[in-house]
Amino acid sequence: MNIFERFQKLDRRWIYIVVALAIALPLAFPFNSDNVTSPPTENLYQFIDSFAGRPDRAILLSFYHDASTMPELFPMEVAILRHCFERNIKVFTLTWYPQAAPIIDYAINNVKEEYPNIKSGVDYCNFGYIPIALAMPTVLGMGDNIAAAVKTDAEGRKLENLEIMKGITNYSEMNLVIEFSGSSAGGTWIYYARPKFGLNVAVGVTAVMAADMYPYLQTGQFIGMLSGLKGAAEYEKLTDVFGAYREPGTPLDLGVDEDGNKIPHGRSFSSDILRDKSIQKYLSITTQTIAKFTPKEYQQFVAKHPGKEAIFDGLKEEKGGMIEIDVTKVTEAQKDELGYVAFHDLNRLTYNIPYKFKVARIGMNAQSVAHVMIIVFIILGNIGYFMQKARQARQQ
């Protein structure tokens, strides 16, 4: 009996154990892998990014799902919120599902932990739960006047009094809605808001629903789509490469442009940058603790934080012509001396990605390994089956 025939008699519980390990080990021990971005994800990212730093533009996120589909949809929501907070893009949120109201709060609070300067009513606004019976009048009403259609936010504040509403009146300014759903998504928006007001619509859906959404994507009714965990992983990557991009010499405040708008950090999307191998240092999902500088970059970095040079000099080590600072060696007292801004800036330059911003990529690793293992078992099982049949035929 050869190995292929042995697989025919293998206790299926061993297969379950191997597949379970194939899922659990990549989750417990993340590894770096390439993640090629697709046009639907890139198109959505670029459209959102075109609003960066503009007080007269905003996006709306519609959370049309419950907790059962969070493993695929929640990383998308976090990635887009992070992109908006990084690039100074106004963002509104709502849901027609009462079960999704706490998911919105969870997503916003999860991202806000890394952005203490982001404020409710200024940088984002949560409309909260709106009953599905009011969906149509709300969707159509916002096309004329958002503050009239949704009078108060989830905290009970009048929209017309909020700072975020300056420059935002209707769909002419809030010109993109992204609906996240585990079933059909975007229907209300493309049936009513898009034909009448020209609202741009995109969706984030579970992988199993992606095939149903492609006709809308191909006909231009959706300007972009995030498909399952893969779409979320792609968006995480784009945000790391572009939205969260920093260099040691980047000023903490970039000032304002010729129109008086605050210039956001990060950089604009570029296909050439995506093909550049050097971006891998921004994409490592394994833990990174060392910030590396050339001597010139180090001087630029220190110059951004006057009065902190002695602390940085005490932490630095010179290796192979580079200057390195291990953030794990920074004591609590030194953190207090540096202050939040300086330490946060240093920590950014390790290019260590917080777990919450790489969940989809870690999940994709586990999913990929598990799929490979299942395919291997299928191939081996089929080979064994046909060999067994051939042997039986010869014996007859």
Sequence and secondary structure as in RCSB ss.txt:
>XXXX:A:sequence
MNIFERFQKLDRRWIYIVVALAIALPLAFPFNSDNVTSPPTENLYQFIDSFAGRPDRAILLSFYHDASTMPELFP
MEVAILRHCFERNIKVFTLTWYPQAAPIIDYAINNVKEEYPNIKSGVDYCNFGYIPIALAMPTVLGMGDNIAAAV
KTDAEGRKLENLEIMKGITNYSEMNLVIEFSGSSAGGTWIYYARPKFGLNVAVGVTAVMAADMYPYLQTGQFIGM
LSGLKGAAEYEKLTDVFGAYREPGTPLDLGVDEDGNKIPHGRSFSSDILRDKSIQKYLSITTQTIAKFTPKEYQQ
FVAKHPGKEAIFDGLKEEKGGMIEIDVTKVTEAQKDELGYVAFHDLNRLTYNIPYKFKVARIGMNAQSVAHVMII
VFIILGNIGYFMQKARQARQQ
>XXXX:A:secstr
  HHHHHHTS HHHHHHHHHHHHHHHHHS         HHHHHHHHHHHTTTT TT EEEEEEE  GGGHHHHHH
HHHHHHHHHHHTT EEEEEES GGGHHHHHHHHHHHHTT TT  BTTTEEEEEE  GGGHHHHHHHHHH HHHHS
 B TTS BGGGSGGGTT  STTTEEEEEEEESSS SHHIIIIIHHHH  EEEEEE GGGHHHHHHHHHTTSSSEE
EEHHHHHHHHHHHIIIIIT   TT  S   B TTS B  SS    HHHHH GGGGGGT  S   EEEE HHHHHH
HHHTSTT HHHHHHH EEETTEEEEEGGG  HHHHHHHHHHHHHHHHHTTT   GGGSHHHHHHHHHHHHHHHHH
HHHHHHHHHHHHHHHHHHHH 
